[in-house]
Amino acid sequence: MKLLIVSMPSIHVTRWVSQLEHAGFDVYWFNVHGTDKNTKLPWVQQKVNWKLKWDYPGRTFLKKRIPILHKVLQRLFSNDTAVVFESYLKDVQPDVVHSFALYVAATPIVEVMERHTHLKWVYSSWGSDLFYFKNLPAYLKDIKRVLQRVDYLFTDCNRDYQIAKDLGFRGTFLGVFPGGGGFDFDSYNQYIQPVTERSVILVKGYQGRSGRAISILKALQDVSVMLKDYHVVIFGADPDVVDYLKIYEPSYSFKVFEKSAFLPHEDIMKLMGQALLYIGNSNSDGMPNTLLEAICMGAFPIQSNPGGVTEEVITDKNNGLLIDDCESVTLIAKQIDYAFQHQKLIEQAFIYNQKTIKPEYDIDLIKNKVVEAYKSIQKRKNYD
């Protein structure tokens, strides 16, 4: 079976596609951003570096210094995504097209897929794809258009499968899987420390459209008396978070890893293995990969619950704590305080998550299920 992946360059896509090596599929990748080759997938045939008609002099300078002019020239000198994709589609002649993320990799090619109705189309919903953007009329129109055309659906949570059905999806559901596939625990188990030796409070530093890290930092300030023996580490910190910490420097000990300064994934996993608490907060998301990784690395999770997605993994006051209002500093502080006051709960959650939750995300288990999902498409196609 020829499988054509359509996506932006992403660590999650790289991990997902890596599951398919040696699975018996011919895999192709259309880099929807038209940038460089993915060197971590040398066995995949790739359509890259197609975006620009002309790499005009000074492009990088303009992008940094005069972004408005850069955008105008970018449109002028860029190839049309749908045109290039359709040409590549005819060259490859795939059996299945698989788009990752709706607005990045499905909407730009929907007109092409509507012309090639004989091709099976798979869509993987990610993050805020459906939950957030369904509330915006201009985006909702595109969501419904894509969902009415796609034949198969992967989601990272049950919530989004229900939303997809509500918005017109009538195809075959292939299951709930982490956006990047399973996790290679053999590589990271060495970093898991006992609960009694953990001294890090780990915070996901996203702030912007959906991230609400600053609410966490304010909540930590409210319970700072409890943090004297701990070190707060903020990773993936957006500029707003960095600026906040400069202006309102907390009384607790902290370290910041800015989003712009890439922190290797292995280093993040090490931090999770040292973290007593992991705290993530947003107004919209799917099932966060970082949450799942933190749970598997033994950190006690305190996580927002947009649309009820996090409660698919966390039972409040059992194997973690839920944040029901991502804007409420008082509520977040209350949950952090509750965790510190119930050390036994943290220890019990560690055991439960390691024995019950973690095995469900093992790389080999997920890989086998994903491969079988693709093979089910092949069987249906042969039957048709």
C-alpha positions, 0 to 999 in steps of 0.5 A, spaced: 500 500 500 502 506 498 501 511 503 502 519 502 503 523 509 501 530 508 504 534 514 508 540 517 515 538 519 514 536 526 517 531 532 510 528 533 509 526 525 516 524 525 515 519 531 508 517 528 511 515 521 517 512 524 512 507 527 511 505 519 518 503 518 518 495 516 511 495 516 510 493 509 508 500 506 511 504 501 511 511 505 511 518 501 511 525 505 508 531 502 512 537 506 506 542 506 510 547 508 515 546 502 521 546 507 527 542 507 528 534 507 526 530 514 533 527 515 530 522 521 526 519 515 531 517 510 527 511 508 521 515 506 520 518 499 519 526 500 517 532 497 520 538 499 523 545 498 518 546 493 515 552 496 518 558 493 518 560 485 524 564 487 529 564 493 530 572 492 536 575 495 535 578 502 529 573 504 531 572 511 533 579 512 526 581 510 523 576 514 526 578 521 526 585 520 520 587 515 515 581 516 510 585 513 514 586 506 516 579 507 509 576 507 507 580 501 513 577 497 512 570 500 505 570 497 508 573 490 514 568 489 510 562 492 507 556 489 500 554 490 500 548 495 494 545 492 497 545 485 504 542 487 500 537 491 495 535 486 501 534 481 505 530 486 499 526 487 499 524 480 506 522 480 505 518 486 498 515 485 497 513 493 492 508 495 491 513 501 492 520 503 493 522 511 493 529 513 495 531 520 492 537 523 486 540 519 488 547 518 495 545 516 495 539 512 487 538 510 484 545 508 490 546 503 488 540 499 481 539 500 479 542 493 484 536 490 481 531 495 474 533 492 476 532 485 479 525 487 474 521 491 476 514 489 482 516 494 482 514 501 483 520 505 485 519 513 485 525 518 488 526 524 486 531 529 491 534 533 490 539 539 485 545 538 483 543 531 476 541 533 475 543 540 477 551 539 476 552 532 469 550 531 467 556 535 469 560 529 464 561 523 470 562 518 474 556 520 467 551 522 466 552 514 472 549 513 472 543 518 465 541 516 468 541 509 474 536 511 470 532 515 465 531 510 470 528 505 475 524 509 474 517 510 478 515 516 479 519 522 484 518 528 484 522 534 488 524 540 482 523 545 475 521 545 472 528 546 474 530 539 471 523 535 464 526 538 465 533 536 467 530 529 461 526 529 457 532 531 460 536 525 458 531 520 464 526 520 460 519 517 467 515 516 470 510 519 474 511 526 481 508 527 482 510 534 484 514 539 492 515 539 497 520 542 499 524 536 506 522 536 505 515 537 507 511 543 513 512 548 520 508 548 520 507 555 526 503 555 530 509 553 527 513 559 526 509 565 533 510 567 531 517 569 525 516 573 526 517 580 523 515 587 517 520 589 521 521 596 527 524 592 524 529 587 525 536 588 522 539 581 516 542 580 515 542 572 511 547 569 509 547 561 510 555 559 506 556 554 502 562 554 498 565 548 492 563 544 491 557 549 496 557 554 495 559 561 502 558 564 502 565 567 496 563 571 500 557 574 506 562 576 501 566 580 498 560 583 505 558 585 507 565 588 500 564 592 503 557 595 511 559 595 511 558 602 511 550 600 516 551 595 522 552 599 525 545 598 523 545 591 526 548 584 520 550 579 522 549 572 519 552 566 520 549 559 517 551 553 516 558 555 513 563 551 516 571 550 510 573 555 512 568 560 519 570 560 517 578 560 512 576 566 518 573 570 522 579 569 517 584 571 514 580 577 520 576 579 517 570 584 520 569 591 521 562 589 527 559 586 526 558 578 529 556 572 526 558 565 528 554 558 525 559 553 521 556 547 526 559 542 532 556 545 530 549 543 531 544 549 532 537 547 526 532 548 531 527 552 532 533 557 525 534 558 524 527 559 529 527 565 526 533 568 519 529 568 523 524 571 525 529 577 519 532 578 514 531 584 509 535 580 507 537 573 503 542 571 500 544 565 494 549 563 490 551 557 484 553 555 484 549 549 487 542 547 487 535 545 490 530 549 497 533 551 503 529 549 507 532 555 502 530 560 502 523 558 510 523 558 510 526 565 505 521 567 509 516 564 515 519 567 512 519 574 510 526 575 504 527 579 500 531 574 495 537 575 492 539 568 487 543 565 481 539 563 478 543 556 472 540 554 473 534 559 479 531 555 484 530 561 479 526 565 479 521 560 486 519 563 486 523 570 481 521 575 481 527 580 484 526 587 486 519 584 492 519 579 492 527 579 488 533 579 484 537 574 484 544 573 476 546 572 478 553 570 484 555 567 484 562 568 483 562 576 489 563 580 485 561 586 483 554 584 490 552 581 493 554 587 488 550 591 490 544 587 497 545 588 496 546 596 492 540 596 497 536 592 502 538 598 498 536 603 497 529 601 503 526 600 500 519 600 496 521 594 502 523 590 505 516 592 499 512 590 498 516 584 505 514 582 504 507 583 497 507 579 500 511 573 506 506 573 502 500 573 496 502 569 496 508 565 503 507 563 503 501 559 497 503 555 502 508 551 508 503 550 511 504 543 510 497 541 503 496 543 501 503 540 505 501 534 502 495 533 495 498 533 497 503 528 499 498 523 493 494 524 489 500 523 492 502 516 492 495 514 484 495 516 484 501 510 488 496 505 483 490 507 477 495 506 480 498 499 481 491 497 474 489 498 471 495 495 
